Amino acid sequence: MAHKNYDVKNPSLAEVGRQRIEWAYREMPVVRIIRERFTAEKPLQGIRISGCLHITTETANLALTLKAGGADTILCASNPLSTQDDVAAALVDYGIPTNAIKGEDETTYYKHINTALDNKPHLTIDDGADLVSTIHTKRKELIDNVIGGAEETTTGIIRLRSMHNDGQLKYPIIAINDAQTKHFFDNRYGTGQSTIDGITRATNILWAGKKVVVCGYGWCGRGVTMRAKGLGAHVIVVEVEPVCALEAVMDGFQVMPLLEAARVGDIFITVSGDKNVIDKAHFQVMKDGAILANSGHFNAEINIPVLEDMAKSKRTIRDFVEEYTLADGRSLYLLGEGRLINLVAAEGHPASVMDMSFANQALCAEFMVKNKGKLEIKVHPVPEEIDKEVARLKLRAMGVEIDSLTAEQQKYLASWEEGT
Ligand SMILES: NC(=O)c1ccc[n+]([C@@H]2O[C@H](COP(=O)([O-])OP(=O)(O)OC[C@H]3O[C@@H](n4cnc5c(N)ncnc54)[C@H](O)[C@@H]3O)[C@@H](O)[C@H]2O)c1
């Protein structure tokens, strides 16, 4: 007997999951338009897709869209703590084998990745590059079958570009994150709102008057700072890139080294995609009661092993809040085991913004199938036509009209002869 190709926490949660998936779909008009076309045209007929994504209501709507296009789709989680168990149950009910349990240990996490790969994918869809790296290191026999892969997030793309630079990448990848209709909106407005939401749900703190230290002023950092400021927090930015730091200053934030900010901050949020950004020297000077959260892809931004070493004792004081009491009596509070707090303690990005990210995913899956064998093996940008089309469809769904260039303007903008 073939082994079961799904693994969820509780199949009886399916009905709740279905309702939540349906609710999210109301906010995903671009994905809806694509799903209607896919249902009629079946551009993914006969294509097997393995997706390693956060198992949320929005991902469910992407998977249902790929299925409507004819794809045989199987899913696993891209983070051990981000799964919505009711959504996983509903997906199985919808006929999409899903392998994801919130709180799964590392062994189960990789077992689930391998089950998703057992389907011998033609396309891989990753959020963090765990499928691609597993295929390239442990499941090399699958490579020949793969047409291409899509990568959702900044950190995954950094990993894949390094693989390519090392001559290790063996099939083409599309960098979904780099689409303007992805990172301008998902990373900024999505992460901005949902990170604040996750921290609020975990702690119920009042933001007004708090000193909030945000490490990283990239797309996610811009969103988090903007929303924290809107709630009345005093925001301090920590950066390593001069241009990003300058932008933060001119956007009205205080910028300083983390060692300095560590002494004054009430809440620390990492969104840098980097490692050990908050480390021993910082823990040593933080105020009693400081709260630490991460919304970057991996749980490597806060040096948790060092915090564990420094702690005299540790207890869970609320769901997703771990109190570390240090030898000198100070307590530091780590949220969600340092994993992306917006997905751990809240529901991840709102559907309306994932609408654009996942529209890019669906259209790029179609693009890769259409261009099978023609794409160079490297990390490709999302084709500009797709990016523009997603923006056009989103505007249309929002009822927003824009102007277009006149023939005279087109000529003017394309010429160099006309001056003053
Ligand atoms: N939580 C979510 O749902 C979610 C959504 C999108 C992206 N992400 C992840 O968030 C992270 C950031 O993504 P992004 O798109 O903002 O990336 P980005 O490259 O736009 O920004 C990262 C910024 O961090 C800065 N940085 C790097 N090391 C630093 C350090 N030691 N101290 C201070 N600043 C430092 C960089 O200079 C850069 O400006 C990535 O890991 C990405 O995968 C998470």
Ligand as a Chemical Component Dictionary entry (heavy atoms), coordinates in Angstrom:
data_LIG
# 
_chem_comp.id                   LIG 
_chem_comp.type                 NON-POLYMER 
_chem_comp.pdbx_formal_charge   0 
_chem_comp.three_letter_code    LIG 
# 
loop_
_chem_comp_atom.comp_id 
_chem_comp_atom.atom_id 
_chem_comp_atom.alt_atom_id 
_chem_comp_atom.type_symbol 
_chem_comp_atom.charge 
_chem_comp_atom.model_Cartn_x 
_chem_comp_atom.model_Cartn_y 
_chem_comp_atom.model_Cartn_z 
_chem_comp_atom.pdbx_ordinal 
LIG N1  N1  N 0  7.187  37.919 8.328  1  
LIG C1  C1  C 0  6.844  37.812 7.059  2  
LIG O1  O1  O 0  5.720  37.420 6.742  3  
LIG C2  C2  C 0  7.821  38.196 6.003  4  
LIG C3  C3  C 0  7.363  38.717 4.775  5  
LIG C4  C4  C 0  8.302  39.115 3.820  6  
LIG C5  C5  C 0  9.654  38.949 4.076  7  
LIG N2  N2  N 1  10.058 38.379 5.264  8  
LIG C6  C6  C 0  11.473 38.194 5.621  9  
LIG O2  O2  O 0  11.886 39.361 6.329  10 
LIG C7  C7  C 0  13.300 39.573 6.158  11 
LIG C8  C8  C 0  13.553 40.987 5.623  12 
LIG O3  O3  O 0  12.970 41.094 4.316  13 
LIG P1  P1  P 0  13.034 42.463 3.496  14 
LIG O4  O4  O 0  12.302 42.196 2.231  15 
LIG O5  O5  O -1 12.687 43.590 4.358  16 
LIG O6  O6  O 0  14.610 42.495 3.179  17 
LIG P2  P2  P 0  15.491 43.773 2.749  18 
LIG O7  O7  O 0  16.705 43.220 2.122  19 
LIG O8  O8  O 0  14.639 44.741 1.982  20 
LIG O9  O9  O 0  15.846 44.475 4.147  21 
LIG C9  C9  C 0  16.678 43.942 5.108  22 
LIG C10 C10 C 0  17.418 45.115 5.750  23 
LIG O10 O10 O 0  18.101 44.635 6.925  24 
LIG C11 C11 C 0  19.363 45.296 6.985  25 
LIG N3  N3  N 0  20.288 44.521 7.822  26 
LIG C12 C12 C 0  21.007 43.417 7.503  27 
LIG N4  N4  N 0  21.761 43.017 8.542  28 
LIG C13 C13 C 0  21.507 43.885 9.546  29 
LIG C14 C14 C 0  21.996 44.017 10.870 30 
LIG N5  N5  N 0  22.901 43.173 11.359 31 
LIG N6  N6  N 0  21.520 45.043 11.634 32 
LIG C15 C15 C 0  20.610 45.922 11.141 33 
LIG N7  N7  N 0  20.128 45.843 9.893  34 
LIG C16 C16 C 0  20.570 44.851 9.100  35 
LIG C17 C17 C 0  19.797 45.416 5.535  36 
LIG O11 O11 O 0  20.755 46.442 5.376  37 
LIG C18 C18 C 0  18.476 45.721 4.828  38 
LIG O12 O12 O 0  18.252 47.102 4.704  39 
LIG C19 C19 C 0  13.751 38.450 5.233  40 
LIG O13 O13 O 0  14.205 37.376 6.020  41 
LIG C20 C20 C 0  12.468 38.057 4.511  42 
LIG O14 O14 O 0  12.541 36.771 3.969  43 
LIG C21 C21 C 0  9.167  38.043 6.234  44 
# 
loop_
_chem_comp_bond.comp_id 
_chem_comp_bond.atom_id_1 
_chem_comp_bond.atom_id_2 
_chem_comp_bond.value_order 
_chem_comp_bond.pdbx_ordinal 
LIG N1  C1  SING 1  
LIG C1  O1  DOUB 2  
LIG C1  C2  SING 3  
LIG C2  C3  SING 4  
LIG C2  C21 DOUB 5  
LIG C3  C4  DOUB 6  
LIG C4  C5  SING 7  
LIG C5  N2  DOUB 8  
LIG N2  C6  SING 9  
LIG N2  C21 SING 10 
LIG C6  O2  SING 11 
LIG C6  C20 SING 12 
LIG O2  C7  SING 13 
LIG C7  C8  SING 14 
LIG C7  C19 SING 15 
LIG C8  O3  SING 16 
LIG O3  P1  SING 17 
LIG P1  O4  DOUB 18 
LIG P1  O5  SING 19 
LIG P1  O6  SING 20 
LIG O6  P2  SING 21 
LIG P2  O7  DOUB 22 
LIG P2  O8  SING 23 
LIG P2  O9  SING 24 
LIG O9  C9  SING 25 
LIG C9  C10 SING 26 
LIG C10 O10 SING 27 
LIG C10 C18 SING 28 
LIG O10 C11 SING 29 
LIG C11 N3  SING 30 
LIG C11 C17 SING 31 
LIG N3  C12 SING 32 
LIG N3  C16 SING 33 
LIG C12 N4  DOUB 34 
LIG N4  C13 SING 35 
LIG C13 C14 SING 36 
LIG C13 C16 DOUB 37 
LIG C14 N5  SING 38 
LIG C14 N6  DOUB 39 
LIG N6  C15 SING 40 
LIG C15 N7  DOUB 41 
LIG N7  C16 SING 42 
LIG C17 O11 SING 43 
LIG C17 C18 SING 44 
LIG C18 O12 SING 45 
LIG C19 O13 SING 46 
LIG C19 C20 SING 47 
LIG C20 O14 SING 48 
# 
